[in-house]
Each structure stands twice: as structure tokens, then as C-alpha cells.
Amino acid sequence: MNPSEVFEIIEKHTRFMRDSIPLIASENLTSLSVRRCYLSDLGHRYAEGKVGHRFYEGCSFVDEIEERAVDLTKKIFEAEHANVQPISGVVANIAAFFALTDVGDTIMSISVPCGGHISHDTVSAAGLRGLRVIHYPFDNEEMNINVDETRNVALREKPKLFILGSSLILFRQPVKEIKEIADEIGAYVMYDASHVLGLIAGKAFQNPLKEGADVMTGSTHKTFFGPQRAIIASKKELAEKVDRAVFPGVVSNHHLNTLAGYVVAAMEILEFGQDYAKQVVKNARALAEELYNLGYKVLGEKKGFTETHQVAVDVRDFGGGEKVAKTLENAGIVLNKNLLPWDSLESTDNPSGIRIGVQEVTRIGMGEEEMKIIAEIIDAAIKEKKSAEELRKEVRELKERFNIIKYSFDQSEAYIFPELK
Ligand SMILES: *Cc1c(COP(=O)(O)O)cnc(C)c1O
């Protein structure tokens, strides 16, 4: 038994990430200040319950941290209420389902091929809660919900909850319009902002709470700067329901080291979030346009390709998402294959598309110039214009110039790992 073998594997992983272009849309890097919080003593402690009403002693400093987390969340999202205890996005969604629905209720969500998250469906959290799930009519050209048809279906099926927000999300969604339909039939609207939380915080995207959503859930580590956990923000009248659903509903302890990391990340977002979010959207557009000009079928063409950190490309002409994503990984470009609206759930192993996220490369300081280079590398890899080895070298040379966490107080190195030195 030798623990060093674990560190050797971590070193290889860190080296691999350092030498790659990371384009997974759900990931990001944290600053050194955020990472310091992970390693602190807080990670050994318990704080069940609410601030000021804990079940164990020793929580007074934790209370100071959680109070800041709640206040900053309310401030950033202009929310009446915030719960910062869910330890992941799915956990936040289960809690929201506990708070807003009863077993047997019908809910309406975006299907997985159209971009919805599995937790909005019966295979995952919605199924655990015993919900019946129906899907929004979806317009593949617009890459958005068809509101008129949704109204017809909703008046007939009477869902108790409308879920908005997706995992493949290119454009603002019709929160106001869905809220109007929900009001007609006495339903709630929940917006799952996991992917776009940092863009909302940076005021580069719609704030669903201001457009009428009753509840907003979201992971804190995709476009937001935090460690892996989640938040639930809501209207004041739902505060008690939400809090009870989170504790004792779905968490006991809630990982106090990453809670502290979230507070630091929220401070970074307040200070630097607007510049960052603006650049993220600019970069996504630049990458989409470049790929389009190189002849790729980039989704959302009629609407300027994207309003988020994401770009979606139909790569059926090049063997499909599985083959293309693997080819790109060999060339040093890390992203994921993705279902597109016309795919069936049976095609998850080789879907039509790839999904690209530019939030992480933006965090390390890349701009539109670099998006152009990345598009050229992607093109060269897919069309086999150069060998994988040559491309990996180009990737390394590009990446070497971007090794600092921008939009943070400490400007730390992106891939901190002592063995790499
Ligand atoms: C990523 C994602 C989640 C899940 O978040 P985790 O923190 O991984 O549990 C939930 N909803 C949506 C829309 C997501 O994209």
C-alpha cells in the first residue's frame, strides 16, 4: 500500500488538464483563495440546521460564514430568500421538488435531447419524487420552447410545476410567458440555472427571478466561480418550504469547507463577474462564428448562435459526436458529445452533436483571438489536416501562455499541484 501512487495519478491528471484546452461546458477552475477554504478545518466539522439554530456546539464561526453566503447570494441574484446548503445541483433540484410538488403531480420539463437535465426527468430526481413528467413542445430551429403549443398542452395536462433552464442552453428562455401560463393554472415556475449561474450573476443573461420564476436552483461550479455545490433562491413566501426540503429533507451536514469557498467565489463574482460574463459570451460567439465560417453546422444560426457560454455543433457529417469528441481528445481538446433535439434517447452513445463551453478558457484569460486558434485546431483535428501529435503540441504552446486564474483577487496559477513544479 503506497499513498504516493494516488498522487502520481493526480499528477498525471493535472498535467493532462494543464496541457489541454478544457471546453467541457459544466466545469471551471477555482482560485487559490477558494482552494484554501477546501483544505481548512471546516471540512472536518458538522453544522446541521440553520444559522443560530444548530444541533451541535462549535458552530459559531460556521454561522458567520453561512450568514455571509446567504447575504451574498440574495444580493447577487436580487433574491428574497436563499438557501446555500444543497451540496450539488441535483440535490438542490430534489429539494425543490420536495418543496413544490406532491407525489403523483405532473411537471413540465425540457426533454434531455432538447437540452434538459436528467434530474428533470423520471430516470432521475423527478422520478424519485414520483412525478409524472411531460415535455415542452420545442422548436429545433429556434432552439427554444414553443410557447403557444406549450399553452395548449399545459391547459390540458395541468402541470403543478414548470421547469426551465437546461444543460444544453444557447438562448434566453421565455420565463415571463411560462409564468403567465403557470398563473392561469396555479402552478409554480422553477428555473434550473446550473449552467448559467455565473452569467446571471454577471448580468450577461436573464435573471429568472426578476422575470417571475418562483424558485431558482443552480450548481455553483459551472459558469459561477465556486466549488462543487449548489444554491436555491426563491420568493419569500416559499422560504420555509424550501428550507425544510433542504434540511432535514435532503442534506444533513452540508460541507462547510466548500461553503466557505462559495463565499469567496461569490465575492469574486461581485467584483469581477460582469467583465468575465461579458467576455464569456463574446468568446462563445467568436468560436461559433469561426466554426460556422469553416463550414460546420453550428446550431442557432438564425439567432446569432449563442447567448451563453455554450456552442453546439451538429457533427453527423464527420461520424457523429462520439467519434469527433474522441478525435478531439487525442488532439488535446477536451469536450463532450451531446444529444441534439432530433436524437432519440437510444442514441446517447453516439449522438449527433458536440457541446463546447468557453467559460474555463475565459477564466484563464483567453479572448476572441484565441477562439479563432481553437476553432482552427478543432477543424484540423476533425478533418485530419495534421497529426494528433502536432495538434497536441499546438495546444500546449497556446495553453502555456494562459496559466493564471483571471477575475480573482489572488491571480493564482491555474493548475496548482506541488509535484508539477
Ligand atoms: C449540471 C446540471 C445539474 C446537476 O448539477 P450537479 O451539481 O452536477 O449535481 C442540474 N441541472 C442542470 C440543468 C445541469 O446542467
The ligand as an ORCA input file, in Angstrom:
! r2SCAN-3c Opt
* xyz 0 1
  C     -25.145     20.129    -14.209
  C     -26.597     20.280    -14.030
  C     -27.230     19.825    -12.876
  C     -26.518     18.953    -11.874
  O     -25.646     19.589    -11.095
  P     -24.656     18.751    -10.157
  O     -24.046     19.818     -9.352
  O     -23.743     18.015    -11.076
  O     -25.493     17.811     -9.345
  C     -28.566     20.120    -12.701
  N     -29.255     20.799    -13.626
  C     -28.696     21.222    -14.769
  C     -29.522     21.991    -15.756
  C     -27.358     20.958    -15.016
  O     -26.806     21.340    -16.168
*
